[in-house]
Amino acid sequence: MNELDTQFLDYVIKALVDTPDSVKINRTVDEMGVLLTLTVDGADMGKIIGRSGNTAKAIRTLLRVVGMKNNARVNLKINEPEGGLKREPTIKTVDEAMADLKL
């Protein structure tokens, strides 16, 4: 079985992150193709996703090229780390907005 896609992803991701020892890649193959599931340290998540998701999009594009070269359909799933960033609600009430202004 050809695992060049896994080796490629491992090389690229470990070059991007601060904690390469925490990088884990799980490879599964089914009738839809190859699914690579990536898990990284929570602190490195931003480096993998990139601004507006551009880094993740580029990695996915390169993996598709590697897959096409080997006659396989390759997809990437990036696991959300445990205790991931909790996003604040972007919609605030008028009272909350006024409180933020501290008038």
TORPA-4810 file (N, C-alpha, C, O; in nm, 3 decimals):
<nodes>
NODE_1_0.084_-0.119_0.000_0.000_0.000_0.000_0.088_0.125_0.000_0.189_0.131_0.071_M
NODE_2_0.050_0.221_-0.078_0.129_0.342_-0.094_0.095_0.443_0.016_-0.019_0.487_0.026_N
NODE_3_0.193_0.480_0.095_0.169_0.575_0.203_0.251_0.702_0.186_0.288_0.766_0.284_E
NODE_4_0.280_0.739_0.061_0.353_0.863_0.036_0.276_0.984_0.087_0.335_1.082_0.130_L
NODE_5_0.142_0.976_0.081_0.060_1.086_0.129_0.082_1.111_0.278_0.091_1.226_0.322_D
NODE_6_0.091_1.004_0.356_0.114_1.016_0.500_0.253_1.072_0.528_0.269_1.159_0.614_T
NODE_7_0.352_1.024_0.456_0.489_1.074_0.474_0.498_1.222_0.438_0.564_1.300_0.508_Q
NODE_8_0.431_1.261_0.330_0.431_1.401_0.288_0.367_1.489_0.395_0.423_1.592_0.433_F
NODE_9_0.248_1.448_0.442_0.177_1.527_0.543_0.259_1.537_0.671_0.268_1.644_0.731_L
NODE_10_0.320_1.427_0.713_0.403_1.426_0.832_0.517_1.527_0.820_0.544_1.603_0.913_D
NODE_11_0.584_1.526_0.706_0.697_1.617_0.683_0.653_1.764_0.689_0.716_1.846_0.755_Y
NODE_12_0.543_1.796_0.618_0.496_1.935_0.612_0.449_1.984_0.749_0.487_2.093_0.792_V
NODE_13_0.368_1.905_0.816_0.312_1.947_0.944_0.422_1.964_1.048_0.422_2.062_1.122_I
NODE_14_0.514_1.869_1.056_0.621_1.878_1.156_0.711_1.998_1.130_0.773_2.050_1.224_K
NODE_15_0.720_2.043_1.006_0.799_2.163_0.975_0.727_2.290_1.020_0.791_2.392_1.044_A
NODE_16_0.594_2.284_1.032_0.516_2.403_1.067_0.497_2.424_1.217_0.488_2.538_1.263_L
NODE_17_0.492_2.315_1.294_0.453_2.325_1.435_0.572_2.341_1.528_0.686_2.315_1.492_V
NODE_18_0.541_2.385_1.651_0.645_2.400_1.754_0.670_2.270_1.829_0.779_2.248_1.882_D
NODE_19_0.568_2.182_1.835_0.581_2.055_1.907_0.557_1.939_1.810_0.449_1.880_1.809_T
NODE_20_0.659_1.905_1.729_0.641_1.799_1.629_0.616_1.661_1.690_0.561_1.574_1.623_P
NODE_21_0.656_1.640_1.816_0.634_1.510_1.879_0.486_1.481_1.903_0.447_1.365_1.918_D
NODE_22_0.404_1.586_1.907_0.261_1.566_1.934_0.179_1.543_1.806_0.058_1.523_1.814_S
NODE_23_0.244_1.546_1.690_0.173_1.526_1.562_0.138_1.379_1.546_0.224_1.291_1.554_V
NODE_24_0.008_1.353_1.521_-0.037_1.216_1.497_-0.121_1.214_1.371_-0.209_1.298_1.352_K
NODE_25_-0.093_1.118_1.284_-0.166_1.105_1.158_-0.222_0.963_1.151_-0.149_0.865_1.163_I
NODE_26_-0.353_0.955_1.131_-0.419_0.826_1.115_-0.466_0.815_0.970_-0.532_0.905_0.919_N
NODE_27_-0.431_0.706_0.904_-0.466_0.687_0.762_-0.565_0.573_0.749_-0.539_0.461_0.792_R
NODE_28_-0.680_0.604_0.688_-0.779_0.500_0.661_-0.814_0.503_0.513_-0.814_0.608_0.450_T
NODE_29_-0.843_0.386_0.458_-0.878_0.374_0.316_-1.014_0.306_0.308_-1.038_0.203_0.371_V
NODE_30_-1.105_0.365_0.227_-1.234_0.301_0.201_-1.272_0.328_0.055_-1.188_0.372_-0.024_D
NODE_31_-1.397_0.300_0.020_-1.438_0.317_-0.120_-1.435_0.463_-0.166_-1.432_0.489_-0.287_E
NODE_32_-1.434_0.558_-0.072_-1.428_0.701_-0.106_-1.284_0.747_-0.130_-1.262_0.854_-0.187_M
NODE_33_-1.187_0.669_-0.089_-1.047_0.706_-0.106_-0.972_0.700_0.026_-1.005_0.621_0.114_G
NODE_34_-0.871_0.784_0.038_-0.785_0.787_0.156_-0.828_0.903_0.244_-0.848_1.015_0.196_V
NODE_35_-0.842_0.877_0.374_-0.871_0.983_0.470_-0.755_0.990_0.568_-0.726_0.894_0.638_L
NODE_36_-0.690_1.106_0.571_-0.584_1.130_0.668_-0.643_1.216_0.779_-0.694_1.325_0.753_L
NODE_37_-0.636_1.167_0.901_-0.687_1.241_1.016_-0.568_1.293_1.095_-0.484_1.215_1.140_T
NODE_38_-0.562_1.423_1.111_-0.447_1.489_1.172_-0.482_1.539_1.311_-0.586_1.602_1.331_L
NODE_39_-0.395_1.511_1.407_-0.410_1.562_1.543_-0.280_1.631_1.581_-0.172_1.573_1.569_T
NODE_40_-0.292_1.756_1.627_-0.173_1.832_1.670_-0.200_1.891_1.807_-0.314_1.891_1.854_V
NODE_41_-0.095_1.942_1.870_-0.108_2.011_1.997_-0.199_2.133_1.979_-0.194_2.199_1.875_D
NODE_42_-0.280_2.162_2.078_-0.373_2.274_2.070_-0.306_2.407_2.040_-0.362_2.491_1.969_G
NODE_43_-0.186_2.427_2.094_-0.114_2.552_2.071_-0.067_2.566_1.926_-0.042_2.678_1.880_A
NODE_44_-0.056_2.455_1.855_-0.010_2.458_1.716_-0.125_2.466_1.615_-0.101_2.477_1.495_D
NODE_45_-0.248_2.461_1.663_-0.363_2.456_1.573_-0.367_2.576_1.478_-0.398_2.561_1.360_M
NODE_46_-0.337_2.694_1.529_-0.339_2.814_1.445_-0.239_2.809_1.331_-0.264_2.862_1.223_G
NODE_47_-0.125_2.747_1.355_-0.023_2.736_1.250_-0.070_2.644_1.138_-0.036_2.666_1.022_K
NODE_48_-0.148_2.542_1.173_-0.198_2.446_1.074_-0.314_2.506_0.994_-0.322_2.489_0.872_I
NODE_49_-0.403_2.575_1.063_-0.521_2.633_0.997_-0.480_2.756_0.915_-0.520_2.769_0.799_I
NODE_50_-0.402_2.845_0.974_-0.358_2.965_0.904_-0.466_3.072_0.901_-0.580_3.049_0.942_G
NODE_51_-0.429_3.186_0.852_-0.523_3.298_0.845_-0.634_3.266_0.745_-0.609_3.232_0.630_R
NODE_52_-0.757_3.276_0.792_-0.876_3.244_0.712_-0.873_3.101_0.656_-0.938_3.072_0.556_S
NODE_53_-0.798_3.013_0.719_-0.791_2.874_0.676_-0.704_2.851_0.554_-0.709_2.744_0.494_G
NODE_54_-0.626_2.951_0.516_-0.547_2.940_0.393_-0.439_2.832_0.399_-0.414_2.764_0.298_N
NODE_55_-0.375_2.814_0.514_-0.272_2.711_0.525_-0.334_2.572_0.510_-0.281_2.487_0.439_T
NODE_56_-0.447_2.550_0.577_-0.515_2.420_0.568_-0.560_2.393_0.424_-0.549_2.280_0.376_A
NODE_57_-0.611_2.496_0.357_-0.653_2.479_0.216_-0.535_2.441_0.128_-0.546_2.354_0.041_K
NODE_58_-0.421_2.505_0.150_-0.302_2.476_0.070_-0.253_2.333_0.095_-0.215_2.263_0.001_A
NODE_59_-0.255_2.290_0.221_-0.213_2.153_0.254_-0.306_2.053_0.186_-0.260_1.954_0.130_I
NODE_60_-0.437_2.080_0.191_-0.534_1.990_0.126_-0.512_1.983_-0.024_-0.521_1.876_-0.084_R
NODE_61_-0.483_2.099_-0.086_-0.458_2.101_-0.230_-0.335_2.018_-0.265_-0.337_1.940_-0.360_T
NODE_62_-0.228_2.035_-0.189_-0.106_1.958_-0.215_-0.129_1.808_-0.194_-0.074_1.726_-0.268_L
NODE_63_-0.210_1.773_-0.094_-0.240_1.631_-0.072_-0.319_1.573_-0.189_-0.298_1.457_-0.226_L
NODE_64_-0.410_1.652_-0.247_-0.483_1.605_-0.365_-0.389_1.579_-0.482_-0.406_1.482_-0.556_R
NODE_65_-0.289_1.666_-0.498_-0.190_1.647_-0.605_-0.110_1.519_-0.581_-0.088_1.442_-0.674_V
NODE_66_-0.066_1.498_-0.457_0.006_1.376_-0.423_-0.083_1.255_-0.452_-0.037_1.154_-0.505_V
NODE_67_-0.210_1.265_-0.416_-0.304_1.156_-0.441_-0.324_1.129_-0.588_-0.325_1.014_-0.631_G
NODE_68_-0.341_1.236_-0.668_-0.362_1.219_-0.813_-0.242_1.150_-0.876_-0.257_1.066_-0.966_M
NODE_69_-0.124_1.185_-0.829_-0.002_1.123_-0.882_0.000_0.973_-0.856_0.061_0.896_-0.930_K
NODE_70_-0.068_0.932_-0.747_-0.072_0.791_-0.709_-0.209_0.729_-0.730_-0.242_0.626_-0.671_N
NODE_71_-0.291_0.792_-0.816_-0.424_0.741_-0.849_-0.511_0.716_-0.726_-0.577_0.612_-0.716_N
NODE_72_-0.510_0.811_-0.633_-0.591_0.798_-0.512_-0.655_0.933_-0.481_-0.600_1.038_-0.513_A
NODE_73_-0.771_0.927_-0.419_-0.838_1.049_-0.372_-0.802_1.065_-0.225_-0.836_0.980_-0.143_R
NODE_74_-0.734_1.175_-0.192_-0.686_1.196_-0.055_-0.759_1.314_0.007_-0.765_1.422_-0.051_V
NODE_75_-0.815_1.291_0.126_-0.883_1.396_0.201_-0.817_1.410_0.337_-0.760_1.315_0.391_N
NODE_76_-0.824_1.532_0.392_-0.763_1.561_0.522_-0.868_1.609_0.619_-0.946_1.699_0.590_L
NODE_77_-0.870_1.545_0.736_-0.955_1.590_0.847_-0.863_1.636_0.958_-0.771_1.563_0.996_K
NODE_78_-0.886_1.756_1.009_-0.804_1.809_1.118_-0.888_1.801_1.246_-0.992_1.865_1.256_I
NODE_79_-0.841_1.723_1.342_-0.913_1.706_1.469_-0.903_1.831_1.554_-0.797_1.892_1.565_N
NODE_80_-1.014_1.869_1.612_-1.018_1.978_1.709_-0.951_1.928_1.836_-0.988_1.822_1.886_E
NODE_81_-0.853_2.002_1.891_-0.786_1.954_2.012_-0.879_1.957_2.133_-0.975_2.035_2.137_P
NODE_82_-0.850_1.872_2.231_-0.927_1.873_2.356_-0.914_2.009_2.421_-0.804_2.066_2.426_E
NODE_83_-1.024_2.061_2.471_-1.020_2.193_2.535_-0.984_2.302_2.435_-0.911_2.395_2.469_G
NODE_84_-1.034_2.289_2.312_-1.006_2.389_2.208_-1.053_2.526_2.249_-1.122_2.542_2.350_G
NODE_85_-1.017_2.623_2.171_-1.053_2.761_2.203_-1.204_2.776_2.207_-1.275_2.736_2.115_L
NODE_86_-1.251_2.835_2.315_-1.392_2.867_2.327_-1.414_3.005_2.267_-1.355_3.104_2.310_K
NODE_87_-1.499_3.010_2.167_-1.522_3.138_2.101_-1.632_3.215_2.172_-1.736_3.160_2.207_R
NODE_88_-1.606_3.343_2.193_-1.709_3.427_2.252_-1.818_3.451_2.150_-1.792_3.457_2.030_E
NODE_89_-1.941_3.463_2.198_-2.047_3.496_2.102_-2.019_3.633_2.041_-1.982_3.726_2.112_P
NODE_90_-2.037_3.644_1.912_-2.006_3.770_1.845_-2.121_3.869_1.855_-2.103_3.988_1.833_T
NODE_91_-2.239_3.819_1.888_-2.355_3.908_1.900_-2.373_3.941_2.047_-2.383_3.852_2.131_I
NODE_92_-2.378_4.070_2.076_-2.396_4.116_2.214_-2.524_4.198_2.222_-2.569_4.257_2.124_K
NODE_93_-2.581_4.198_2.340_-2.697_4.284_2.362_-2.648_4.427_2.375_-2.529_4.452_2.392_T
NODE_94_-2.740_4.520_2.367_-2.705_4.662_2.381_-2.643_4.686_2.519_-2.545_4.760_2.531_V
NODE_95_-2.699_4.624_2.622_-2.646_4.643_2.758_-2.502_4.591_2.769_-2.419_4.655_2.832_D
NODE_96_-2.473_4.474_2.706_-2.337_4.420_2.709_-2.240_4.512_2.634_-2.127_4.533_2.679_E
NODE_97_-2.282_4.565_2.523_-2.198_4.656_2.445_-2.169_4.783_2.524_-2.057_4.833_2.524_A
NODE_98_-2.270_4.836_2.591_-2.252_4.957_2.673_-2.159_4.929_2.790_-2.076_5.013_2.826_M
NODE_99_-2.172_4.811_2.850_-2.084_4.774_2.962_-1.940_4.766_2.916_-1.849_4.803_2.991_A
NODE_100_-1.918_4.719_2.794_-1.782_4.710_2.739_-1.721_4.849_2.722_-1.599_4.865_2.734_D
NODE_101_-1.803_4.948_2.695_-1.753_5.084_2.674_-1.711_5.150_2.805_-1.631_5.243_2.805_L
NODE_102_-1.766_5.101_2.917_-1.734_5.154_3.052_-1.753_5.305_3.058_-1.663_5.378_3.100_K
NODE_103_-1.869_5.350_3.018_-1.900_5.494_3.022_-1.949_5.536_3.159_-1.979_5.653_3.181_L
</nodes>
